[in-house]
């Protein structure tokens, strides 16, 4: 995960803090995602009526204040032809869950891997990972290869395929009608 400090940008040397209105415009623009331009921070600055270094200062302050926790990418899987989205849930002994999670996370086919508490007695699973593919059969074959490669056949797991595509969006920072 990248933070704003990891991203390259050029300071423009703005002399004063941006207005509250400009900051509100910037928050609204950030909800739409970073523009796909060579200099996204500069583009946002132009659209918000700010200098590029003011945009960076605002984003850093919002990260420090916890308003922005991370910057990430929202991938619209179905538009890319990826229709088989499987959440694989694992019942991993607590002593092994960190090690198994790290190994699964390093698998190319695994796009997301995280630990959650069990909800006994109905839900014994404590490790979750996502595998995406164009077809269900391909995802199942990839999972079988991962189980074999990592020696996980002793671990109980279930494969839960998505049945509905929910609307995906990034963070929301401005109330409706406030921008």
N, C-alpha and C positions, 0 to 999 in steps of 0.2 A: 504494500500500500504506500502510495506516495503522499507526502505532505507538501504544502506549498513551498517550504524551504528547499525541497528536492527539485523543484521545477525551475528552469532557467527563465529569467526575465530581465529586462533592462529598465533601470530607474530613469524617470524623466525629470526628477528634481522639482516636484510640485511644492509650492511655498506654503500652502495652508491645508487644513483638514477639509474634506468634502462636506457638502451640506447634508443635513438629514434626508432631504429629498433625493439627492444623488445616491446616498447609501441605500435608500429604499428601492430605487431603480435597479441598483446593482444586485440587491437580494432577489428581486424579481427576475432579473436576467440569469442569475445563477440557477434558479429553479428550472430554467429551460435547458441547462447544460452548457458546457463550454463550447464555444463556436469552433467549428472545424476549420481553423485558419492557422497559418504558420505562427502567428503571435496571438493566441486566444486572449491573453490578459490585456493586450493593447486593444483588441477589438472590443472587449467588454468595457474598457475605459472609455473608448469613443462613444459607445452606445449609452453609457451611463452619464456622460458628461463629466468625466473625471480624468485625471492623469493616471498613467499605468502604475506608478509607485503608490498612488492613493488606493487603487484597487488592491494591490498586494498587501498594503498595510491593513486595510479593512479585513481581508480574508484571513490574514495572520491573527488579527485581534479576535475575529469570530471563532477561529480555531482555539485560541487560548481561553476564550470565554465558554467554549463548549457548544456554541451555536452550530458550528460545522464540525462534525466529528471526523469525517473523512471525505475524500473526493474519489469517486469511482466511476465505473462504466456500467451503463444499463444496456444489456445486449437483448435485442428482440429476436429470440431464437427462431421463432416460426418464420419470420421474414427471411432468415438464412437457410430455410429448408430443414431445420432441426425440429423434428416433431415428436421424437421419443425422448422424454425427459424423465429420468429415473432418480428418485431419492432412495438410496440404499441405507437401511437402518441396521445397525450392528449391535449385538449384545456382547460387549468386550469386558473381560475381567478388569476391574479398576486398576490393578497393578500393570496392565498392559495397554490401557487405552491411549496414553500419550504416545507410546512407541508405535502402535498400530495406526493411530491418526496421522503421525508424521509420515509414515511409509505410504499410506493411502494418498495423502496430500501431494506427494512427489510423483504420483502416477499421472501421466500425460492426459489420460481420459477423465480424470477426476477434476472437476472444475470448482468444487467447493467441498470443504471437509471441516466439521466442527463437532464439539462435544456438548451434550446436553444431559441434564439429570434424568435418571430413570423415573417413571411414574408408575410404580408398582401398586397393585399387582397386575394391572392391565398392560403396561408398556415397559418391557424390560430393556429397551434399547437406549444406549448412551452415546453412540457415535453415528454421525450422519454424513453421507457424502452424495454428491450429485454426479451423474454421468449423463451426457447428452449425446444424441445421435439422430441420424436421419430416419432410421427404422428401429423398431423395437428389438428385432432379432440381432441387429448389430450391437446394441447396448448390452443385451444379455450375453452375447459372445465376449464382449470386452470385459464384462464383470467376471465371467468364468475364467478368462485369462488372468485377470488381476488376482482372483482367489488362488489360482494355481501358482502364479509367480511369487506371491507374497506368503504362501503357505497358510491361508486363512480358512481352510475348509473345516476346521474345528470350531469356528465361531458361528453362532446362530445369526442369521440375517434375513431381511425381507426386502423385496424390491417393490417400490411403490411408484407406478408410472402416473404422470400427470394426466388428468382427464379434462382439464380446463386451462386456458391461458388467461391468467389474470393480468390486469393492467399494471404495467411497470412504470415507475417514475422515480425521479431523484428526490432529494430533500425539498421540503416546503418551508420557506422562511417568511413569506408575506401572506397575511390574511386575504381572502378573496375580497376584491373591491378596494384594497388599501394601496395598491400599486399605482 
